[in-house]
Amino acid sequence: MARRPLFSISGVRRSQGDRLRRRQRWYFALMGVCLALILLAWNLVRMWSTEAAVAMSVVAAVIPPIAVVVANWGEDH
């Protein structure tokens, strides 16, 4: 599926700094979720369910590669 171009009155693309800040925000948000999942899993959830803590850790282990892909998605070369 092709991406739709963003609508702009002037047709000018966003600046590279704006695109970089947006990608950085996504990266840090995903990594924050990863850190929160690990901390919650092994400090709180494990007291009630070890299986749930392990599942949360597996999800947290998958997030960093996804964060890298998201952070570099629209990189201009």
PyMOL Python script that loads the backbone (N, CA, C, O; Angstrom):
from pymol import cmd

cmd.read_pdbstr("""\
ATOM      1  N   MET A   1       0.840  -1.165   0.000  1.00  0.00           N
ATOM      2  CA  MET A   1       0.000   0.000   0.000  1.00  0.00           C
ATOM      3  C   MET A   1       0.892   1.237   0.000  1.00  0.00           C
ATOM      4  O   MET A   1       1.805   1.344   0.819  1.00  0.00           O
ATOM      5  N   ALA A   2       0.639   2.152  -0.895  1.00  0.00           N
ATOM      6  CA  ALA A   2       1.441   3.365  -1.007  1.00  0.00           C
ATOM      7  C   ALA A   2       1.021   4.371   0.061  1.00  0.00           C
ATOM      8  O   ALA A   2      -0.152   4.474   0.422  1.00  0.00           O
ATOM      9  N   ARG A   3       2.007   5.102   0.548  1.00  0.00           N
ATOM     10  CA  ARG A   3       1.714   6.146   1.536  1.00  0.00           C
ATOM     11  C   ARG A   3       1.166   7.375   0.842  1.00  0.00           C
ATOM     12  O   ARG A   3       1.612   7.748  -0.243  1.00  0.00           O
ATOM     13  N   ARG A   4       0.193   7.998   1.486  1.00  0.00           N
ATOM     14  CA  ARG A   4      -0.328   9.251   0.978  1.00  0.00           C
ATOM     15  C   ARG A   4       0.609  10.371   1.392  1.00  0.00           C
ATOM     16  O   ARG A   4       1.046  10.399   2.542  1.00  0.00           O
ATOM     17  N   PRO A   5       0.931  11.289   0.502  1.00  0.00           N
ATOM     18  CA  PRO A   5       1.770  12.425   0.907  1.00  0.00           C
ATOM     19  C   PRO A   5       0.994  13.326   1.861  1.00  0.00           C
ATOM     20  O   PRO A   5      -0.221  13.481   1.741  1.00  0.00           O
ATOM     21  N   LEU A   6       1.713  13.913   2.804  1.00  0.00           N
ATOM     22  CA  LEU A   6       1.075  14.834   3.731  1.00  0.00           C
ATOM     23  C   LEU A   6       0.588  16.060   2.974  1.00  0.00           C
ATOM     24  O   LEU A   6       1.262  16.549   2.067  1.00  0.00           O
ATOM     25  N   PHE A   7      -0.595  16.556   3.354  1.00  0.00           N
ATOM     26  CA  PHE A   7      -1.150  17.732   2.708  1.00  0.00           C
ATOM     27  C   PHE A   7      -0.471  18.969   3.264  1.00  0.00           C
ATOM     28  O   PHE A   7      -0.347  19.133   4.478  1.00  0.00           O
ATOM     29  N   SER A   8      -0.048  19.809   2.393  1.00  0.00           N
ATOM     30  CA  SER A   8       0.598  21.050   2.784  1.00  0.00           C
ATOM     31  C   SER A   8       0.173  22.133   1.818  1.00  0.00           C
ATOM     32  O   SER A   8       0.097  21.899   0.611  1.00  0.00           O
ATOM     33  N   ILE A   9      -0.102  23.303   2.332  1.00  0.00           N
ATOM     34  CA  ILE A   9      -0.540  24.398   1.469  1.00  0.00           C
ATOM     35  C   ILE A   9       0.581  24.817   0.529  1.00  0.00           C
ATOM     36  O   ILE A   9       0.347  25.054  -0.656  1.00  0.00           O
ATOM     37  N   SER A  10       1.803  24.909   1.058  1.00  0.00           N
ATOM     38  CA  SER A  10       2.909  25.375   0.238  1.00  0.00           C
ATOM     39  C   SER A  10       3.620  24.247  -0.508  1.00  0.00           C
ATOM     40  O   SER A  10       4.379  24.511  -1.440  1.00  0.00           O
ATOM     41  N   GLY A  11       3.390  23.011  -0.118  1.00  0.00           N
ATOM     42  CA  GLY A  11       4.058  21.901  -0.761  1.00  0.00           C
ATOM     43  C   GLY A  11       5.474  21.673  -0.254  1.00  0.00           C
ATOM     44  O   GLY A  11       6.186  20.818  -0.781  1.00  0.00           O
ATOM     45  N   VAL A  12       5.893  22.423   0.757  1.00  0.00           N
ATOM     46  CA  VAL A  12       7.243  22.297   1.298  1.00  0.00           C
ATOM     47  C   VAL A  12       7.253  21.196   2.354  1.00  0.00           C
ATOM     48  O   VAL A  12       6.364  21.133   3.203  1.00  0.00           O
ATOM     49  N   ARG A  13       8.266  20.328   2.294  1.00  0.00           N
ATOM     50  CA  ARG A  13       8.389  19.260   3.285  1.00  0.00           C
ATOM     51  C   ARG A  13       8.788  19.843   4.630  1.00  0.00           C
ATOM     52  O   ARG A  13       9.318  20.950   4.721  1.00  0.00           O
ATOM     53  N   ARG A  14       8.518  19.069   5.668  1.00  0.00           N
ATOM     54  CA  ARG A  14       8.977  19.466   6.993  1.00  0.00           C
ATOM     55  C   ARG A  14      10.491  19.488   7.009  1.00  0.00           C
ATOM     56  O   ARG A  14      11.142  18.772   6.248  1.00  0.00           O
ATOM     57  N   SER A  15      11.047  20.312   7.880  1.00  0.00           N
ATOM     58  CA  SER A  15      12.502  20.394   7.951  1.00  0.00           C
ATOM     59  C   SER A  15      13.078  19.101   8.512  1.00  0.00           C
ATOM     60  O   SER A  15      12.383  18.341   9.186  1.00  0.00           O
ATOM     61  N   GLN A  16      14.344  18.861   8.228  1.00  0.00           N
ATOM     62  CA  GLN A  16      14.993  17.649   8.705  1.00  0.00           C
ATOM     63  C   GLN A  16      15.031  17.624  10.232  1.00  0.00           C
ATOM     64  O   GLN A  16      14.911  16.559  10.838  1.00  0.00           O
ATOM     65  N   GLY A  17      15.199  18.796  10.857  1.00  0.00           N
ATOM     66  CA  GLY A  17      15.205  18.866  12.315  1.00  0.00           C
ATOM     67  C   GLY A  17      13.869  18.437  12.907  1.00  0.00           C
ATOM     68  O   GLY A  17      13.835  17.754  13.931  1.00  0.00           O
ATOM     69  N   ASP A  18      12.772  18.831  12.276  1.00  0.00           N
ATOM     70  CA  ASP A  18      11.447  18.423  12.749  1.00  0.00           C
ATOM     71  C   ASP A  18      11.256  16.915  12.622  1.00  0.00           C
ATOM     72  O   ASP A  18      10.725  16.265  13.523  1.00  0.00           O
ATOM     73  N   ARG A  19      11.702  16.365  11.482  1.00  0.00           N
ATOM     74  CA  ARG A  19      11.581  14.919  11.289  1.00  0.00           C
ATOM     75  C   ARG A  19      12.442  14.160  12.287  1.00  0.00           C
ATOM     76  O   ARG A  19      12.027  13.120  12.797  1.00  0.00           O
ATOM     77  N   LEU A  20      13.635  14.668  12.570  1.00  0.00           N
ATOM     78  CA  LEU A  20      14.521  14.024  13.533  1.00  0.00           C
ATOM     79  C   LEU A  20      13.915  14.043  14.932  1.00  0.00           C
ATOM     80  O   LEU A  20      13.951  13.033  15.635  1.00  0.00           O
ATOM     81  N   ARG A  21      13.357  15.186  15.345  1.00  0.00           N
ATOM     82  CA  ARG A  21      12.728  15.279  16.669  1.00  0.00           C
ATOM     83  C   ARG A  21      11.553  14.311  16.802  1.00  0.00           C
ATOM     84  O   ARG A  21      11.373  13.688  17.848  1.00  0.00           O
ATOM     85  N   ARG A  22      10.750  14.185  15.733  1.00  0.00           N
ATOM     86  CA  ARG A  22       9.622  13.266  15.771  1.00  0.00           C
ATOM     87  C   ARG A  22      10.099  11.823  15.925  1.00  0.00           C
ATOM     88  O   ARG A  22       9.542  11.059  16.713  1.00  0.00           O
ATOM     89  N   ARG A  23      11.136  11.454  15.164  1.00  0.00           N
ATOM     90  CA  ARG A  23      11.670  10.096  15.281  1.00  0.00           C
ATOM     91  C   ARG A  23      12.289   9.855  16.645  1.00  0.00           C
ATOM     92  O   ARG A  23      12.163   8.759  17.191  1.00  0.00           O
ATOM     93  N   GLN A  24      12.958  10.857  17.211  1.00  0.00           N
ATOM     94  CA  GLN A  24      13.544  10.719  18.545  1.00  0.00           C
ATOM     95  C   GLN A  24      12.463  10.532  19.600  1.00  0.00           C
ATOM     96  O   GLN A  24      12.614   9.718  20.511  1.00  0.00           O
ATOM     97  N   ARG A  25      11.372  11.282  19.478  1.00  0.00           N
ATOM     98  CA  ARG A  25      10.275  11.137  20.450  1.00  0.00           C
ATOM     99  C   ARG A  25       9.699   9.732  20.417  1.00  0.00           C
ATOM    100  O   ARG A  25       9.439   9.140  21.465  1.00  0.00           O
ATOM    101  N   TRP A  26       9.500   9.196  19.218  1.00  0.00           N
ATOM    102  CA  TRP A  26       8.983   7.831  19.093  1.00  0.00           C
ATOM    103  C   TRP A  26       9.949   6.828  19.698  1.00  0.00           C
ATOM    104  O   TRP A  26       9.539   5.912  20.411  1.00  0.00           O
ATOM    105  N   TYR A  27      11.246   7.005  19.411  1.00  0.00           N
ATOM    106  CA  TYR A  27      12.253   6.082  19.925  1.00  0.00           C
ATOM    107  C   TYR A  27      12.264   6.095  21.453  1.00  0.00           C
ATOM    108  O   TYR A  27      12.216   5.037  22.082  1.00  0.00           O
ATOM    109  N   PHE A  28      12.325   7.284  22.051  1.00  0.00           N
ATOM    110  CA  PHE A  28      12.380   7.367  23.507  1.00  0.00           C
ATOM    111  C   PHE A  28      11.081   6.898  24.162  1.00  0.00           C
ATOM    112  O   PHE A  28      11.111   6.343  25.260  1.00  0.00           O
ATOM    113  N   ALA A  29       9.947   7.115  23.504  1.00  0.00           N
ATOM    114  CA  ALA A  29       8.686   6.616  24.048  1.00  0.00           C
ATOM    115  C   ALA A  29       8.669   5.087  24.049  1.00  0.00           C
ATOM    116  O   ALA A  29       8.275   4.470  25.039  1.00  0.00           O
ATOM    117  N   LEU A  30       9.096   4.480  22.945  1.00  0.00           N
ATOM    118  CA  LEU A  30       9.128   3.011  22.898  1.00  0.00           C
ATOM    119  C   LEU A  30      10.125   2.439  23.896  1.00  0.00           C
ATOM    120  O   LEU A  30       9.837   1.433  24.545  1.00  0.00           O
ATOM    121  N   MET A  31      11.285   3.058  24.029  1.00  0.00           N
ATOM    122  CA  MET A  31      12.270   2.571  24.985  1.00  0.00           C
ATOM    123  C   MET A  31      11.793   2.791  26.423  1.00  0.00           C
ATOM    124  O   MET A  31      12.119   1.997  27.305  1.00  0.00           O
ATOM    125  N   GLY A  32      11.036   3.843  26.669  1.00  0.00           N
ATOM    126  CA  GLY A  32      10.446   4.055  27.989  1.00  0.00           C
ATOM    127  C   GLY A  32       9.433   2.973  28.328  1.00  0.00           C
ATOM    128  O   GLY A  32       9.372   2.503  29.464  1.00  0.00           O
ATOM    129  N   VAL A  33       8.635   2.580  27.336  1.00  0.00           N
ATOM    130  CA  VAL A  33       7.685   1.479  27.538  1.00  0.00           C
ATOM    131  C   VAL A  33       8.436   0.189  27.837  1.00  0.00           C
ATOM    132  O   VAL A  33       8.029  -0.587  28.702  1.00  0.00           O
ATOM    133  N   CYS A  34       9.531  -0.038  27.121  1.00  0.00           N
ATOM    134  CA  CYS A  34      10.345  -1.231  27.339  1.00  0.00           C
ATOM    135  C   CYS A  34      10.882  -1.258  28.771  1.00  0.00           C
ATOM    136  O   CYS A  34      10.782  -2.277  29.454  1.00  0.00           O
ATOM    137  N   LEU A  35      11.439  -0.164  29.214  1.00  0.00           N
ATOM    138  CA  LEU A  35      11.978  -0.080  30.568  1.00  0.00           C
ATOM    139  C   LEU A  35      10.884  -0.264  31.616  1.00  0.00           C
ATOM    140  O   LEU A  35      11.085  -0.958  32.613  1.00  0.00           O
ATOM    141  N   ALA A  36       9.732   0.356  31.392  1.00  0.00           N
ATOM    142  CA  ALA A  36       8.622   0.217  32.332  1.00  0.00           C
ATOM    143  C   ALA A  36       8.146  -1.236  32.414  1.00  0.00           C
ATOM    144  O   ALA A  36       7.859  -1.739  33.500  1.00  0.00           O
ATOM    145  N   LEU A  37       8.065  -1.903  31.266  1.00  0.00           N
ATOM    146  CA  LEU A  37       7.652  -3.307  31.276  1.00  0.00           C
ATOM    147  C   LEU A  37       8.618  -4.175  32.082  1.00  0.00           C
ATOM    148  O   LEU A  37       8.186  -5.020  32.867  1.00  0.00           O
ATOM    149  N   ILE A  38       9.907  -3.973  31.893  1.00  0.00           N
ATOM    150  CA  ILE A  38      10.888  -4.778  32.628  1.00  0.00           C
ATOM    151  C   ILE A  38      10.809  -4.499  34.126  1.00  0.00           C
ATOM    152  O   ILE A  38      10.800  -5.424  34.938  1.00  0.00           O
ATOM    153  N   LEU A  39      10.753  -3.224  34.483  1.00  0.00           N
ATOM    154  CA  LEU A  39      10.688  -2.880  35.905  1.00  0.00           C
ATOM    155  C   LEU A  39       9.418  -3.417  36.567  1.00  0.00           C
ATOM    156  O   LEU A  39       9.469  -3.964  37.669  1.00  0.00           O
ATOM    157  N   LEU A  40       8.289  -3.257  35.895  1.00  0.00           N
ATOM    158  CA  LEU A  40       7.036  -3.767  36.455  1.00  0.00           C
ATOM    159  C   LEU A  40       7.040  -5.291  36.529  1.00  0.00           C
ATOM    160  O   LEU A  40       6.573  -5.875  37.507  1.00  0.00           O
ATOM    161  N   ALA A  41       7.568  -5.926  35.492  1.00  0.00           N
ATOM    162  CA  ALA A  41       7.547  -7.383  35.457  1.00  0.00           C
ATOM    163  C   ALA A  41       8.329  -7.990  36.606  1.00  0.00           C
ATOM    164  O   ALA A  41       7.847  -8.906  37.272  1.00  0.00           O
ATOM    165  N   TRP A  42       9.533  -7.488  36.843  1.00  0.00           N
ATOM    166  CA  TRP A  42      10.395  -8.147  37.827  1.00  0.00           C
ATOM    167  C   TRP A  42      10.363  -7.525  39.208  1.00  0.00           C
ATOM    168  O   TRP A  42      11.001  -8.043  40.124  1.00  0.00           O
ATOM    169  N   ASN A  43       9.645  -6.435  39.384  1.00  0.00           N
ATOM    170  CA  ASN A  43       9.509  -5.864  40.723  1.00  0.00           C
ATOM    171  C   ASN A  43       8.101  -5.981  41.287  1.00  0.00           C
ATOM    172  O   ASN A  43       7.913  -5.890  42.500  1.00  0.00           O
ATOM    173  N   LEU A  44       7.117  -6.179  40.431  1.00  0.00           N
ATOM    174  CA  LEU A  44       5.745  -6.201  40.918  1.00  0.00           C
ATOM    175  C   LEU A  44       4.982  -7.442  40.461  1.00  0.00           C
ATOM    176  O   LEU A  44       4.420  -8.162  41.287  1.00  0.00           O
ATOM    177  N   VAL A  45       4.959  -7.691  39.178  1.00  0.00           N
ATOM    178  CA  VAL A  45       4.124  -8.754  38.620  1.00  0.00           C
ATOM    179  C   VAL A  45       4.613 -10.142  39.031  1.00  0.00           C
ATOM    180  O   VAL A  45       3.802 -11.048  39.222  1.00  0.00           O
ATOM    181  N   ARG A  46       5.921 -10.319  39.168  1.00  0.00           N
ATOM    182  CA  ARG A  46       6.463 -11.653  39.493  1.00  0.00           C
ATOM    183  C   ARG A  46       5.959 -12.184  40.825  1.00  0.00           C
ATOM    184  O   ARG A  46       5.973 -13.394  41.052  1.00  0.00           O
ATOM    185  N   MET A  47       5.515 -11.299  41.708  1.00  0.00           N
ATOM    186  CA  MET A  47       4.991 -11.739  43.005  1.00  0.00           C
ATOM    187  C   MET A  47       3.692 -12.520  42.847  1.00  0.00           C
ATOM    188  O   MET A  47       3.379 -13.386  43.664  1.00  0.00           O
ATOM    189  N   TRP A  48       2.927 -12.210  41.782  1.00  0.00           N
ATOM    190  CA  TRP A  48       1.655 -12.879  41.559  1.00  0.00           C
ATOM    191  C   TRP A  48       1.735 -13.942  40.467  1.00  0.00           C
ATOM    192  O   TRP A  48       1.097 -14.990  40.569  1.00  0.00           O
ATOM    193  N   SER A  49       2.518 -13.672  39.424  1.00  0.00           N
ATOM    194  CA  SER A  49       2.557 -14.614  38.305  1.00  0.00           C
ATOM    195  C   SER A  49       3.907 -14.528  37.596  1.00  0.00           C
ATOM    196  O   SER A  49       4.223 -13.540  36.934  1.00  0.00           O
ATOM    197  N   THR A  50       4.674 -15.571  37.754  1.00  0.00           N
ATOM    198  CA  THR A  50       5.972 -15.627  37.080  1.00  0.00           C
ATOM    199  C   THR A  50       5.792 -15.703  35.568  1.00  0.00           C
ATOM    200  O   THR A  50       6.571 -15.114  34.818  1.00  0.00           O
ATOM    201  N   GLU A  51       4.772 -16.422  35.119  1.00  0.00           N
ATOM    202  CA  GLU A  51       4.521 -16.539  33.680  1.00  0.00           C
ATOM    203  C   GLU A  51       4.209 -15.181  33.062  1.00  0.00           C
ATOM    204  O   GLU A  51       4.686 -14.868  31.971  1.00  0.00           O
ATOM    205  N   ALA A  52       3.417 -14.386  33.751  1.00  0.00           N
ATOM    206  CA  ALA A  52       3.093 -13.055  33.236  1.00  0.00           C
ATOM    207  C   ALA A  52       4.344 -12.177  33.203  1.00  0.00           C
ATOM    208  O   ALA A  52       4.524 -11.392  32.272  1.00  0.00           O
ATOM    209  N   ALA A  53       5.201 -12.302  34.203  1.00  0.00           N
ATOM    210  CA  ALA A  53       6.440 -11.526  34.223  1.00  0.00           C
ATOM    211  C   ALA A  53       7.358 -11.924  33.072  1.00  0.00           C
ATOM    212  O   ALA A  53       7.989 -11.066  32.454  1.00  0.00           O
ATOM    213  N   VAL A  54       7.431 -13.207  32.785  1.00  0.00           N
ATOM    214  CA  VAL A  54       8.246 -13.675  31.664  1.00  0.00           C
ATOM    215  C   VAL A  54       7.650 -13.190  30.342  1.00  0.00           C
ATOM    216  O   VAL A  54       8.390 -12.778  29.448  1.00  0.00           O
ATOM    217  N   ALA A  55       6.346 -13.233  30.210  1.00  0.00           N
ATOM    218  CA  ALA A  55       5.692 -12.744  28.989  1.00  0.00           C
ATOM    219  C   ALA A  55       5.949 -11.248  28.797  1.00  0.00           C
ATOM    220  O   ALA A  55       6.210 -10.798  27.681  1.00  0.00           O
ATOM    221  N   MET A  56       5.875 -10.489  29.873  1.00  0.00           N
ATOM    222  CA  MET A  56       6.161  -9.056  29.786  1.00  0.00           C
ATOM    223  C   MET A  56       7.614  -8.822  29.374  1.00  0.00           C
ATOM    224  O   MET A  56       7.906  -7.901  28.610  1.00  0.00           O
ATOM    225  N   SER A  57       8.516  -9.650  29.877  1.00  0.00           N
ATOM    226  CA  SER A  57       9.926  -9.520  29.520  1.00  0.00           C
ATOM    227  C   SER A  57      10.163  -9.847  28.056  1.00  0.00           C
ATOM    228  O   SER A  57      10.993  -9.214  27.404  1.00  0.00           O
ATOM    229  N   VAL A  58       9.444 -10.827  27.536  1.00  0.00           N
ATOM    230  CA  VAL A  58       9.572 -11.175  26.118  1.00  0.00           C
ATOM    231  C   VAL A  58       9.091 -10.014  25.254  1.00  0.00           C
ATOM    232  O   VAL A  58       9.732  -9.672  24.260  1.00  0.00           O
ATOM    233  N   VAL A  59       7.981  -9.415  25.623  1.00  0.00           N
ATOM    234  CA  VAL A  59       7.479  -8.259  24.883  1.00  0.00           C
ATOM    235  C   VAL A  59       8.489  -7.117  24.958  1.00  0.00           C
ATOM    236  O   VAL A  59       8.736  -6.434  23.965  1.00  0.00           O
ATOM    237  N   ALA A  60       9.074  -6.912  26.143  1.00  0.00           N
ATOM    238  CA  ALA A  60      10.071  -5.856  26.306  1.00  0.00           C
ATOM    239  C   ALA A  60      11.323  -6.135  25.485  1.00  0.00           C
ATOM    240  O   ALA A  60      11.985  -5.196  25.042  1.00  0.00           O
ATOM    241  N   ALA A  61      11.659  -7.391  25.275  1.00  0.00           N
ATOM    242  CA  ALA A  61      12.834  -7.737  24.479  1.00  0.00           C
ATOM    243  C   ALA A  61      12.605  -7.488  22.993  1.00  0.00           C
ATOM    244  O   ALA A  61      13.564  -7.279  22.250  1.00  0.00           O
ATOM    245  N   VAL A  62      11.363  -7.507  22.553  1.00  0.00           N
ATOM    246  CA  VAL A  62      11.047  -7.291  21.137  1.00  0.00           C
ATOM    247  C   VAL A  62      10.976  -5.802  20.807  1.00  0.00           C
ATOM    248  O   VAL A  62      11.150  -5.425  19.648  1.00  0.00           O
ATOM    249  N   ILE A  63      10.727  -4.959  21.786  1.00  0.00           N
ATOM    250  CA  ILE A  63      10.531  -3.528  21.537  1.00  0.00           C
ATOM    251  C   ILE A  63      11.782  -2.808  21.019  1.00  0.00           C
ATOM    252  O   ILE A  63      11.643  -2.005  20.096  1.00  0.00           O
ATOM    253  N   PRO A  64      13.001  -3.035  21.546  1.00  0.00           N
ATOM    254  CA  PRO A  64      14.153  -2.263  21.050  1.00  0.00           C
ATOM    255  C   PRO A  64      14.411  -2.370  19.546  1.00  0.00           C
ATOM    256  O   PRO A  64      14.671  -1.340  18.923  1.00  0.00           O
ATOM    257  N   PRO A  65      14.354  -3.561  18.922  1.00  0.00           N
ATOM    258  CA  PRO A  65      14.535  -3.565  17.457  1.00  0.00           C
ATOM    259  C   PRO A  65      13.436  -2.802  16.723  1.00  0.00           C
ATOM    260  O   PRO A  65      13.693  -2.160  15.704  1.00  0.00           O
ATOM    261  N   ILE A  66      12.228  -2.873  17.236  1.00  0.00           N
ATOM    262  CA  ILE A  66      11.127  -2.124  16.628  1.00  0.00           C
ATOM    263  C   ILE A  66      11.372  -0.628  16.773  1.00  0.00           C
ATOM    264  O   ILE A  66      11.108   0.138  15.846  1.00  0.00           O
ATOM    265  N   ALA A  67      11.877  -0.206  17.935  1.00  0.00           N
ATOM    266  CA  ALA A  67      12.174   1.212  18.160  1.00  0.00           C
ATOM    267  C   ALA A  67      13.236   1.714  17.192  1.00  0.00           C
ATOM    268  O   ALA A  67      13.145   2.840  16.704  1.00  0.00           O
ATOM    269  N   VAL A  68      14.236   0.896  16.911  1.00  0.00           N
ATOM    270  CA  VAL A  68      15.285   1.301  15.970  1.00  0.00           C
ATOM    271  C   VAL A  68      14.712   1.451  14.567  1.00  0.00           C
ATOM    272  O   VAL A  68      15.041   2.405  13.862  1.00  0.00           O
ATOM    273  N   VAL A  69      13.867   0.527  14.160  1.00  0.00           N
ATOM    274  CA  VAL A  69      13.257   0.617  12.831  1.00  0.00           C
ATOM    275  C   VAL A  69      12.386   1.864  12.738  1.00  0.00           C
ATOM    276  O   VAL A  69      12.434   2.580  11.738  1.00  0.00           O
ATOM    277  N   VAL A  70      11.597   2.127  13.764  1.00  0.00           N
ATOM    278  CA  VAL A  70      10.735   3.314  13.765  1.00  0.00           C
ATOM    279  C   VAL A  70      11.579   4.582  13.735  1.00  0.00           C
ATOM    280  O   VAL A  70      11.241   5.526  13.021  1.00  0.00           O
ATOM    281  N   ALA A  71      12.670   4.622  14.494  1.00  0.00           N
ATOM    282  CA  ALA A  71      13.508   5.815  14.548  1.00  0.00           C
ATOM    283  C   ALA A  71      14.202   6.081  13.226  1.00  0.00           C
ATOM    284  O   ALA A  71      14.516   7.233  12.928  1.00  0.00           O
ATOM    285  N   ASN A  72      14.450   5.063  12.429  1.00  0.00           N
ATOM    286  CA  ASN A  72      15.150   5.251  11.148  1.00  0.00           C
ATOM    287  C   ASN A  72      14.241   5.087   9.943  1.00  0.00           C
ATOM    288  O   ASN A  72      14.734   4.977   8.820  1.00  0.00           O
ATOM    289  N   TRP A  73      12.954   5.066  10.139  1.00  0.00           N
ATOM    290  CA  TRP A  73      12.003   4.765   9.071  1.00  0.00           C
ATOM    291  C   TRP A  73      12.114   5.722   7.893  1.00  0.00           C
ATOM    292  O   TRP A  73      12.232   5.268   6.755  1.00  0.00           O
ATOM    293  N   GLY A  74      12.082   7.003   8.119  1.00  0.00           N
ATOM    294  CA  GLY A  74      12.068   7.972   7.011  1.00  0.00           C
ATOM    295  C   GLY A  74      13.404   8.645   6.814  1.00  0.00           C
ATOM    296  O   GLY A  74      13.460   9.774   6.327  1.00  0.00           O
ATOM    297  N   GLU A  75      14.473   7.982   7.177  1.00  0.00           N
ATOM    298  CA  GLU A  75      15.806   8.590   7.097  1.00  0.00           C
ATOM    299  C   GLU A  75      16.140   8.970   5.669  1.00  0.00           C
ATOM    300  O   GLU A  75      16.011   8.161   4.750  1.00  0.00           O
ATOM    301  N   ASP A  76      16.573  10.216   5.493  1.00  0.00           N
ATOM    302  CA  ASP A  76      16.992  10.689   4.169  1.00  0.00           C
ATOM    303  C   ASP A  76      18.436  10.295   3.942  1.00  0.00           C
ATOM    304  O   ASP A  76      19.290  10.509   4.802  1.00  0.00           O
ATOM    305  N   HIS A  77      18.706   9.721   2.784  1.00  0.00           N
ATOM    306  CA  HIS A  77      20.084   9.306   2.464  1.00  0.00           C
ATOM    307  C   HIS A  77      20.632  10.187   1.369  1.00  0.00           C
ATOM    308  O   HIS A  77      21.775  10.010   0.949  1.00  0.00           O
TER     309      HIS A  77
END
""", "prot")
cmd.dss("prot")
cmd.show_as("cartoon", "prot")
cmd.util.cbc("prot")
cmd.orient("prot")
